[in-house]
Amino acid sequence: MREAAQGYEWKVLAESLVPDEQRDIQRAIREQIAKGCQLILTTGGTGVGRRDVTPEAVRAIASKELPGFGEVMRLESMKLTKNAILSRNLAVVVEKTLVLCLPGKPSGAVECLSFVIGAIPHCLEVLQEVPTSC
C-alpha cells in the first residue's frame, strides 16, 4: 500500500505483516495508533474463507462503523467483477484513527481505495477535531 500513498501527500509511518488471527490484527492496529497513525489500511481477510477474520477483529475494537465506505467499495467493485459481492470491505473509527479494511489482492485493494479516496481527508480532519465547513 506504500504505492497508494504516493500522490496523496500521505506519510507512511509504519507497516506490519500479521497472521490471520484476530488478536494479532487488533494488536497491530493498536501499535500503529500508538505510533501516531491517523489512517490505517488493512489488506486481506475480507473474504468469506474460514481464515478471513479481519472485519470481525476490527469491529471488536471500533467505536464507530462507517458503512458508506464498504458500500461504495462493493458497488464500484461490482462493475469490475461479480465476485465483489463476497467482499466484506469495512471502515471504522478506532480512537481517532480511520481504519479501512481492503481486499488482499493488491489490484483490488488499490481499486477499492481509489473509490473512497475523496472522503478520507475530510474524515481525518473531523476525527482530529480540525474545524471544517460542515
Backbone torsions as a table, in degrees:
resi	resn	phi	psi	omega
1	MET	NA	-8.5	177.9
2	ARG	-54.8	-39.0	179.7
3	GLU	-63.0	-34.7	-178.9
4	ALA	-66.2	-27.1	-179.5
5	ALA	-72.7	-25.4	-179.7
6	GLN	-64.7	137.1	179.3
7	GLY	89.1	-10.0	179.9
8	TYR	-112.0	5.1	-178.7
9	GLU	57.9	32.8	175.6
10	TRP	-94.0	142.3	176.2
11	LYS	-104.9	124.5	177.6
12	VAL	-80.6	113.2	-178.4
13	LEU	-87.8	-31.2	-175.4
14	ALA	-163.7	157.0	174.6
15	GLU	-137.4	147.9	178.0
16	SER	-140.0	147.4	171.8
17	LEU	-123.5	117.9	-175.8
18	VAL	-129.3	156.5	175.9
19	PRO	-68.6	163.5	179.2
20	ASP	-77.0	65.5	178.3
21	GLU	-129.0	133.1	-174.8
22	GLN	-55.1	-47.1	-177.6
23	ARG	-62.3	-39.7	-180.0
24	ASP	-66.6	-41.2	178.3
25	ILE	-63.2	-47.4	-179.7
26	GLN	-62.8	-43.0	179.0
27	ARG	-61.3	-44.5	-179.7
28	ALA	-61.9	-41.7	178.8
29	ILE	-63.9	-45.8	179.7
30	ARG	-63.1	-37.4	177.5
31	GLU	-65.0	-39.9	178.9
32	GLN	-66.0	-40.1	177.7
33	ILE	-62.8	-42.2	179.2
34	ALA	-62.5	-26.4	178.2
35	LYS	-82.8	-3.5	177.6
36	GLY	99.5	11.0	180.0
37	CYS	-68.9	131.0	177.2
38	GLN	-100.7	-17.8	177.6
39	LEU	-134.2	125.7	177.9
40	ILE	-121.7	127.9	177.3
41	LEU	-110.0	120.7	173.6
42	THR	-102.1	148.3	175.8
43	THR	-129.1	133.6	178.4
44	GLY	95.3	161.1	176.8
45	GLY	79.4	14.1	-177.2
46	THR	-104.1	6.7	-179.6
47	GLY	-87.9	-157.2	-176.7
48	VAL	-110.4	8.0	179.4
49	GLY	-69.6	161.6	-179.4
50	ARG	-56.7	-37.9	-177.0
51	ARG	-86.4	-2.6	-179.1
52	ASP	-80.3	96.0	-174.4
53	VAL	-124.8	7.1	-175.7
54	THR	-59.5	-49.0	-179.8
55	PRO	-58.2	-40.1	179.6
56	GLU	-65.3	-41.7	179.6
57	ALA	-63.6	-42.5	-176.5
58	VAL	-73.5	-43.1	178.1
59	ARG	-57.8	-36.3	-175.8
60	ALA	-65.3	-21.6	179.6
61	ILE	-112.0	4.7	-176.8
62	ALA	-84.4	148.6	172.6
63	SER	-97.2	-24.9	179.3
64	LYS	-146.3	144.9	171.4
65	GLU	-106.8	141.5	179.7
66	LEU	-115.7	83.1	-170.4
67	PRO	-63.2	-25.1	-179.0
68	GLY	-58.3	-35.5	179.9
69	PHE	-61.1	-52.3	-179.6
70	GLY	-63.5	-38.5	179.7
71	GLU	-61.4	-46.6	-179.7
72	VAL	-66.6	-41.8	179.6
73	MET	-60.3	-44.3	179.3
74	ARG	-67.6	-45.2	-178.4
75	LEU	-58.9	-48.4	-179.1
76	GLU	-70.0	-36.4	178.8
77	SER	-66.4	-31.4	178.5
78	MET	-61.0	-25.3	178.0
79	LYS	-71.8	-17.8	-177.1
80	LEU	-105.0	-33.7	-179.3
81	THR	-153.1	135.6	179.6
82	LYS	-66.2	-22.9	-179.1
83	ASN	-73.9	-8.3	179.0
84	ALA	-61.0	-22.9	179.3
85	ILE	-62.7	-21.2	179.7
86	LEU	-83.9	-11.0	-176.1
87	SER	-76.6	142.8	179.6
88	ARG	-114.9	49.2	177.4
89	ASN	-57.5	149.3	-170.2
90	LEU	-152.3	150.7	169.6
91	ALA	-135.7	135.5	179.6
92	VAL	-142.4	167.9	171.8
93	VAL	-108.2	127.8	172.5
94	VAL	-122.7	114.5	-172.2
95	GLU	58.8	-116.8	177.4
96	LYS	-113.2	28.2	-174.9
97	THR	-117.1	137.9	174.1
98	LEU	-88.9	125.7	179.0
99	VAL	-116.4	120.7	177.6
100	LEU	-109.8	128.2	177.0
101	CYS	-101.4	113.3	-175.0
102	LEU	-110.1	163.2	177.8
103	PRO	-62.2	161.3	180.0
104	GLY	-80.1	-27.4	178.1
105	LYS	-68.2	123.7	-175.3
106	PRO	-53.5	-44.7	-179.4
107	SER	-65.3	-37.7	177.7
108	GLY	-66.0	-39.0	179.2
109	ALA	-64.5	-45.3	179.9
110	VAL	-65.4	-42.2	178.4
111	GLU	-61.5	-48.0	-178.8
112	CYS	-62.1	-40.7	177.4
113	LEU	-62.2	-40.4	-179.2
114	SER	-63.5	-28.8	-178.8
115	PHE	-70.6	-25.4	-174.3
116	VAL	-117.9	1.1	-172.7
117	ILE	-55.7	-33.5	-177.3
118	GLY	-64.5	-27.2	-177.9
119	ALA	-87.8	-15.8	-173.0
120	ILE	-65.8	-48.7	-178.0
121	PRO	-56.9	-43.9	179.9
122	HIS	-65.1	-42.3	179.0
123	CYS	-58.9	-44.7	180.0
124	LEU	-63.8	-39.5	177.4
125	GLU	-61.1	-45.8	-179.7
126	VAL	-62.3	-44.6	-179.4
127	LEU	-64.1	-32.9	179.9
128	GLN	-89.3	5.8	177.5
129	GLU	61.3	36.2	173.3
130	VAL	-81.2	131.3	178.3
131	PRO	-58.7	132.2	179.0
132	THR	-126.1	175.5	-179.8
133	SER	-78.2	-6.6	-178.0
134	CYS	-93.5	NA	NA
